[in-house]
Amino acid sequence: MKFPSFRTSVLAAALLVALAPSIASAGLFDDDEARKAILDLRAKVDAVNARLDTRLDTKADKSSALDLANQNELLRAEIAKLRGQLEVLTNDLANTQRRQQDFYVDLDNRLRKMEPKRMTVDGKEATVDVNEQRAYDAALALFKAADYKNAATAFSSFMANYPQSAFAGSAQYWLGNSYYAQRDCRATIPAMQQLVKAYPDHPKAPDALLNVAACHTELKEKAAAKKVLESLITQYPGTEAADAAKHRLANLK
């Protein structure tokens, strides 16, 4: 009578049982280590089966064979347990790899959102930093909400923090408009004049001069208003602001 068994592998199986808990904690391994642990454990299990079956073939004594058969069943149970642990480890490794992949995808998306963007600002291509864009949008949101005092503060801070920004010209214009909305002509005039001086080609430059002229008119500075309107017509002919300047100039006479 020949029994498939695991005789001399009692020590080998015990070693596998001792190793199994540490292997099962897949979170402590990186991917390569976890794969190696799985392969090593499978190889040891196969070696147990091979050695014990070979040893059993050399046993002629039936009582020894019976004893080995009993041990064989115990060891098979241990090996089944180890194989179950292998499945758990393999599953944990797959889950870990999935989580790592999700993490790297999320990280890549976050980094992309933080990268400077190429965009068109006031008709020109420019590279805009994320924080720069947020600061400008926040200041503009204050202006649109009619919070002109805080909008002026926000645009002033923006100009100080991002003097070379593609939004600098627009920020200067809205700064002047924030003062104008508060009827602060003494602050509006230099703010708008700075826009025309620093950014003469800005789309809002003609409107800025129109606001300067309006402030001079409000301050009863008729000669100054007339001079600004004439300058506007000369510098920006054909614009809507220039047409408006002609009508205002006629009314000043």
PyMOL commands that set and color helices and strands:
alter all, ss='L'
color gray80, all
select helices_A, chain A and resi 7-24+26-28+31-57+62-114+130-144+148-161+168-181+185-198+205-218+222-235+240-252
alter helices_A, ss='H'
color red, helices_A
select strands_A, chain A and resi 117-121+124-128
alter strands_A, ss='S'
color yellow, strands_A
deselect
rebuild
show_as cartoon
